[in-house]
Amino acid sequence: MITWPSDYLSAWTLAGVVSRKGVGLHTGEECEVHLGPSSKAGYYLSWMDKDSLPIRLSPSQVRESLLCTTLQLGSQRLLTVEHLLAALAGCGLSHVEIKVSGEEVPLLDGSALEWVEAISEVGLTAAPTSRPSRIVLKEPLLCHRGKSVITATPSEKFSLVGVIDFPQGAIGRQVMAIELTPENFVTEIAPARTFGFLDQVEQLRDSGLIRGATLDNALVCDGDEWLNPPLRFSDEPIRHKLLDLIGDLALVGFPKAQVVVYRGSHQLHTDLAASLLTLCTK
């Protein structure tokens, strides 16, 4: 059984190549991802069907999109990268080669669990170069969109506090706090699946979204009930929200900060990542 790193200080890469394939959440098309070791710090991505050099992923490539995080890599887009990036960063990997087919990362079971299992199959090994330095805050950061708020406050360790408040009785108000380590990520966050609402399905599909969503890869809430129980955690929705946040911060790196988010969204997370990135360029 794999032993996960104790923290996010050392540099790690994969000990072998592993792949997963499945259906994209929004395109509904089959796509595939290969993950492999790298001697270079960061996450480098290339397409299997194109003769091009790998591109280092960065926060500047993130584009606003509904219900997922999208990267713009030259003329090519890659949708729904957040669960994969959360797994890579959350497990402690700092050096990874990624090869993809299609325009979207497979949704798999709707969580990061199958990505963690893929990483576990080949294991981790020490990377030959150091990991990128972590962002150190000297003062708090605050971003908001309407009633949604996210803050980052200086701290020696990376910790998260998430709060959601939905009118649907099956979810309601949920709060979770966690000091993130690779082991905590694997056991407490990675298995939490994406969720949606039955009364929104038709409208989203008419808009060209969630074409690949099924009851096997997403929790569906219908007011006071879930259509496809049981939940993996009694508070699975807030855990998945933190999973998305981790994925959205993966490219800028985990700061020495406590991050508190109320009613988070990919757009709000991206705002915080952009503010953190500004600190790196000052």
FIFINU-780199 format. One record per residue: residue in one letter; x, y negated, z negated of N, C-alpha, C in turn. Coordinates in steps of 0.1 Angstrom, whole numbers, plus 5000, padded with zeros to 4 digits. Layout:
BEGIN
AXYZXYZXYZ ...
This chain:
BEGIN
M500950125000500050005000500949885000 I500549785008501349665009501449574996 T502549524993502749424983502749284988 W501849204985501749074991502748974983 P503148874990504048774984503348714972 S504148664962503548614950503148464951 D503648404962503348264964503648224978 Y503648094981503848044995505147974997 L506148014989507447944989508448015000 S508448145001509348215010508848225024 A509748255033509348265048509148415051 W507948445057507648575061507148585075 T507448695082506948725095506448875095 L505848915106505349055106506449155109 A506249275104507249375106507049455119 G505949425126505649495138504549425146 V504149485157503049425165501749495162 V500649415161499349475159498349395167 S497249455170496149395178494849425173 R493849335177492449355174491749295186 K490549365189489749305200488249315195 G487449225201486049215197485349105205 V484149075200483348975207483548835201 G483548735209483648595204482348555199 L482348475188481048425182480248345191 H480848255198480048155206479948205221 T481048255227481048295241480248425243 G480348515233479748645234480548735243 E481748695247482548775256483648845248 E484148965253485149035246486448965248 C487248965237488548895237489448985228 E490748955230491749035223492848945218 V493448985206494548915200495649015196 H496948985200498049055196498848965186 L499249015175500148945165501449015164 G502548935164503848995163504848915156 P506048965153507048895146507648785154 S508248685147508848565154510048525145 S511048475152512248425145512048275143 K511048215149510848065148509748035138 A509947935130508947895120507747835127 G506547875122505347825128504547945135 Y503447905141502647995148502747965163 Y503148055172503348025186502348115194 L501648045203500548115210500748115225 S500448225232500448235246499348325251 W498948315264497948395269498448515276 M497848625275498248755280498348755296 D497348675302497248685316497848565323 K498748485315499348365321500848375319 D501648335329503048335328503548195323 S503448185310503848055304504548075291 L505247975286506047985274505047965262 P505348035251504448015239504447875234 I503247825230503047695225502947695210 R503747615203503647605189502347535185 L501547595176500247535172500547425162 S499747315164499847205155498447145153 P498347065142497046995139496646905150 S497546845158497146755168496346825179 Q496346955180495647025191494247055187 V493847025174492447055170491546955176 R490447005181489346925187488046945179 E487246845178485946855171485046945179 S484447035173483447125180482447175169 L481247205174480247255165480447395160 L480347415147480347545141481647625142 C482747565146483947645147485147535149 T486347595148487547505150488047545164 T488347445172488747465186490147405188 L491047475195492347415198492347385213 Q492947265217493147235231494647245234 L494947345242496347375245496547355260 G496947225263497047195277495647185283 S495547265294494247275301493347385295 Q493847455286493147575280492647545266 R491347595264490847585250490847725244 L490847725231490747845223489747815211 L488647885211487647865201487747955189 T487147915178486947995166488248055161 V489247965159490548015154490648025139 E489647975132489847945117490048075109 H489348185112489448305104490848365106 L491348375118492648425121493748335114 L493648205116494648125110494648125094 A493448145089493248165074493948285070 A493848395077494448525074495948505074 L496548445085497948435086498548355075 A497948235073498448145063498148195049 G496948245047496548295034497348415029 C497748505038498648615034500048585032 G500448455036501848415033502648415046 L502148445057502948445070503348305074 S504548285078505048155082505548155096 H505948275102506548295115505748395122 V504948365133504048455140503948425154 E504048525163503748515177502348565179 I501548485186500148525189499948525204 K499348635209498948645223497448675224 V496748595232495348615233494848635247 S493748695248493048695261491648635259 G491248555269489948495268489948355262 E488848295259488748165254488348155239 E488348265233487848265219488548385211 V488848355198489348465189488148555185 P488348685186487248775182486648745168 L485348755166484748725153484948845144 L485048965149485249095141484049105132 D484249115119483049135110482549005104 G483048895109482648765104483448705093 S484448775088485348735077486748735082 A487748725073489148745076489648885072 L488748975068489149105062489849185073 E489349195085489949285095491349225100 W491449095099492849035102493749075091 V493349075078494149115067494549255069 E493649345072493849485074494849505085 A494749425096495749435107497149395102 I497249295095498549255089499149355080 S498249415072498649525063499149645070 E498649675082499049795090500549785093 V501049675096502449665100503349605089 G502749535080503549485068504249355071 L504849295061505549175062507049195060 T507849115066509349125064509848985063 A510948965056511548825055511848765068 A511448645071511748575083513248525083 P513848515095515248475095515548325093 T514548245094514648105091513648065081 S513947945075513047895064511647855069 R510747855060509347815063509347655063 P508447595071508347455071508147395056 S508647285053508547225040507047185037 R506647195025505347165021505147015019 I503946975021503546835019503446805004 V504046695000503946654986503146524985 L502046524978501246404977501846314966 K501846184968502146094957500946024952 E499846024959498645974954497446044960 P496246034955495146114960494746074974 L494146164981493546134994492046164993 L491246085000489746105000489246085015 C488446185019487746175032486246205030 H485446135038483946175036483246155050 R482246225051481346215062479946225057 G479246115056477946115050477946155036 K477246255032477246295018478346405015 S479046445025480146545024481446475020 V482146525010483346465005484446565003 I485746535006486846615003487946534998 T488646574987489746504981490946604979 A492146544980493346614976494146534966 T494446594955495046524943496446594941 P497446524938498746584936498746694925 S499446804928499546914919500746994922 E501247074912502447154915502047274923 K500747324922500347444929499147414938 F498947494948497847474957496547544952 S495547464948494347514943493147454950 L492047524950490847484957489647484948 V488747384950487447384943486447354954 G485447444956484447424966483047414959 V482247324965480847314960479947304972 I478847394972477847384982476447364976 D475547314983474147294977473147294988 F472547414990471547435001470147444995 P469147395002467747414997467247554998 Q467847645006467447775007467747854994 G466747914988466847984975467848094975 A468148154986469148264987470548214984 I470748084987472048024985472147934973 G471347824974471247724963472547654961 R472847624949474147554945475147654941 Q476347654947477447744943478747664941 V479547714931480747644929481847754927 M483047734933484147824931485447744930 A486247784920487647734919488647844919 I489747824926490747934927492147864929 E493147924922494547884925494947984936 L495247934947495448024959496848094958 T496848224959498048304962497748404973 P498748464979498348564989497448674983 E497748724972496948834966495448784963 N495348664957494048604955493248584968 F493948544978493348524991492748654996 V493548754996493148895001491948944994 T491948934981490849004973489648914971 E489848784970488748694966488148614977 I488848594988488448504999488248575012 A489248645016489248705030487948795033 P487348865024486248945027484948865029 A484848745026483648665027483248635041 R482048665045481548655059480848525062 T480948485075480248375079478748395077 F477948285076476548295074475848185082 G474548215085473748115092472248135088 F471348065095469948055091469048095102 L468148175099467248235109466548135117 D466048025110465247925117466147835127 Q467447855127468347775136468847865148 V468647995147469248085157468848045171 E467548025174467048005187467547875193 Q467647765185468047635189469547645192 L470347715184471847725186472047805199 R471347905202471547985214471147905226 D470047825225469647745236470747645239 S471547605229472647515231473947575236 G473947705238475047775243476047825232 L475547825220476347875208475848005203 I476648065194476448195187475948305196 R476348315208475948415217476448555213 G477548555205478048685200477648725186 A476848645180476448665166475448775165 T475648865156474648975153474548995138 L473649085134473549115119474749195114 D475649235123476849315119477949215117 N477949095122479149005120478748875114 A477548855109477148735102476048755093 L476148695081474948705072473948605077 V472648645076471548555081470648535069 C470448405066469548365055468148325060 D467148375054465748345057465148295044 G465348165041464748105029465348165016 D464448245009464848304997465548444998 E465648485010466148625012467248625023 W468048735022469048765033468448875042 L468648865055468048965064468949085064 N470249075060471149185061471949205048 P471349225037472149245025472749395025 P473649425016474049355004475149255007 L475349154999476449065000477649124993 R478849094998480049144992480449074979 F479948954977480048874965478748804962 S478348784950477048714947477148574953 D478348514953478548384958479348384972 E479048474980479748494993479748365001 P478648285002478748165010479848065007 I479948034994480947934990482347994992 R482548124991483848184994484148175008 H483148185017483448175031483748035035 K483047935028483447795030484847765027 L485347825016486747815013487647885023 L487247995028487948065039488147965051 D487047905055487147805066488147695063 L488047645051488947535047490447575048 I490747695043492047755044492547765058 G491647815067492047815081492247685087 D491447585083491547455089492747375084 L493347415073494547355067495847435071 A495647545077496747635080497847575089 L497447485098498447435108499147315102 V498647245092499347135086500147195074 G499747315069500447375057499647345044 F499847435035499247415022499947305014 P499347195010500047095003500147124988 K501047054981501147064967499946974962 A498847034961497646954957496447044953 Q495546984945494247044943493346984953 V492647064961491747014971490347044966 V489446944965488046964960487146924972 V486247004975485346974987483947004983 Y483046904986481646914984480946914998 R480247025001479547035014480547025026 G481547105026482547105036482047145050 S482847095060482547135074483947135081 H483947195093485247195100485647055103 Q484746965106485146825109485746755097 L485146775085485646715073487046775069 H487146905071488446965068489546905078 T489146885090490146835100490546685096 D489546615091489846475086490946485075 L490846575066491846585056493146635061 A493146725071494446775077495146655084 A494346575091494946455098495546365088 S494846335076495446255066496746305060 L496746445058497946505053499046495064 L498746515076499746505087500346365088 T499546255085500046125084501146105074 L501046185063502046175053503446225058 C503346325067504546385072505246295082 T504546205088505146115098505645975092 K505345955079505645825073507145825070 
